[in-house]
Amino acid sequence: MGKIILTMHTSLDGVVTNEDQWMTFSDEILEEYKEYYNGIDRIVVGGNTYPALAEYWQNAEQSSESVLERSIAKNINDIPKIVISRSRKDLVWRNSEQIVIEDHESFVREMQALKNTESNISVESGLKTWQLFIQNGLFDDLWMFVHPVIASQGEKLFEASGDKQVLHLTKNKSFGNGVIGLYYEKK
């Protein structure tokens, strides 16, 4: 059975949207991602964020000024991707396929089937997608990068998380730019 890992960036006050207004990357964080993607077999993204991610990572593979980011982009672009959405999307990102979710039950069924056949699945975005996985307990690990900023505006990840879920901190790392990486496993 596979492992589903939710990976995200958040502000100190729990905001996970409008990250272009508060998120700061560093080579140190990119190094963490480079190692992470070497162990990922499939990436899941939500239909609303798919177009922006596809455009960014496809362009970054060729045009990023960072050699490290170009390497990560190539890896991400090569990893098979699943787009989950209630409606059909134009799939422009290589190695992408779509699962159309009809209702709550079909989402759970499709993601459980995916988990049963894959090793490591990274759920990359977006807010509604992460919330679906959290609400349904369909994740094994949660990898968060907490940025040293109070964003004040934007949507928060855990506002609609449903039942209490206990997590166990297995790793943490402080980065030079003040970001804290927290890696939790679900108990």
N, C-alpha and C positions, 0 to 999 in steps of 0.2 A: 504494500500500500504506500502511496505517495505522501508527501508532506506539502501542505499549503501554507505559504508564508506571505503574510501581508506586509508590504514594505512601503513606508511613507515618511514624509517630513511634516513636522508640526511646529507651530510657534509655542511659546511657553503657556499661552492661554488656550491651547488646544485647537487653534485654527489650522485647517488643512487645505483651504482654498486660497486663491489669489497669491500663490507662493512666489510669483515673480516680484511681489511687493515686499517680501520679508525674508526669503530664503537666500542663504549664501553658501556657495560650494567652495571646496578647496581640493587641492591635489590629494590631500590626506583622505578625504571622503571618497574621492574618485578611486583611490587605491582599494578602499574597502569594497566598493561596487565591482571593481574589476575581479577581485577574488570571489565575490558573491556570485556573479554571473557565470563563472566557471563551473558552478555546481547546480545551475538551474537548467531544467529540461524543457520548460514551457512557461510562457508569460501570459497572464490574463489581464485584459484591460476592458474598461467599460466603453460602450459605444459613444458616449459624449466626449470623452477625452482622447479616443483613438485618433481622430484626424490630426490633432495638435502633436501628439506623441510621434505618430508616423512621420509627419513632416520634419519635426525636430531631429529625430534620430537618423533618418535617411540623409538629411543634409549634413549632420554632424560627422558622419562617417567620412565624408570627403572634404568638408570645409571648416571644421573646427580648428582653431589655432593650437589646441592642446593635443599632443600626440596621445596622451593617456585617454582623453575623451574620444578621440577617433577610434582607438582600440576597443573601448567599451561599446561605442556605437556599432562597430562591426559585429561584435559578439551579440548585442541585443537584436540587431537586424537579422542575424543568422538563426537565432532561437525561434522555434515555432511559437506563434502567438494565437490566442483565442480572444475574439472580440465578443463580449456578451451584450446583447441589446434586445429591446422589444421589437425593433424594426430593422430591416435590411440596411446595411452600410456598404458604401463603396470601398472595397478592400484594396488599398493601394500600397500597403506595406508588405514587403516580401515575407513569405512564410506565415501569412495570416489566414485564418479561417474564422467563420462566424458561427456562433450558437445563438439562435433566436430563442429568447426566453418568452414563453407564452404567459406564465403565471408563476407564483411563488413556488409551487410544487415542482414545476419543470426546472426551475433554477436549481433547487436542492438536488433533484435527481441527476441533472447533467453534471453538476460540480462534483457530486459524490462519485459518479461514474469516471470522471476525469481523474479524480484523486486515486481511485482504485487501479488505474492503469499507468500512472506516471510516477516518477521519483520525486522531483522537486518542482513545485509550481509556485511562481512568484506572482502575486496579485499586485499590480503596479498602480492602478488608479481606476476610477476617481472616487469621489466621496460616496456616492450612492452604491457603487460596487463594493467598496470596503464595508459599508454599513450592512449590505446584504449578507456578506460573509460573516460579519460579527453577529448580527441578529440571529443567524441560523447556526452559529457555532461551527461553521465550516472552515476553520483554520486551525493550524497546529502551532504556528509561531507568529510573533508580531515583532517586526524590526522597525523601530522608530528612530528618527533623527530629530532631536528637540533643539530648535534654534533659539538663541538667547535674545528673543524679541517678543514683546507683547503686541500682537497684530491688531487687536481690538475689533477689527471688522473681518467678517468672513464666516464661513460655516465650520462647525466643530464636528469632529469625528464621532464622539461618543454620546451625542445628545439623544440619539434614538437607538441605543445599543440593546435594548430589551433586557433579558435576564442577566443577573450578576454572573460574571465569568472570572474565575481566579487564574492569575498568571504567575509564573515563576521567572524571575530575572536570572538569566543564565550567563549573560555577557553585558558589559558596558564599556564604553570607551569615550574619553574626552578628547576632542580635537582642538587644535591650536586656535581655531576661529571661534571657540566658545560653544560649538555644537556638541551635544552629548548623544552618543549612539546607545540605544537600549535594545537589547534582544531578549524577548520573553518567549517562554513556552507555555502553552495552555496546560493547566493541571488536569 
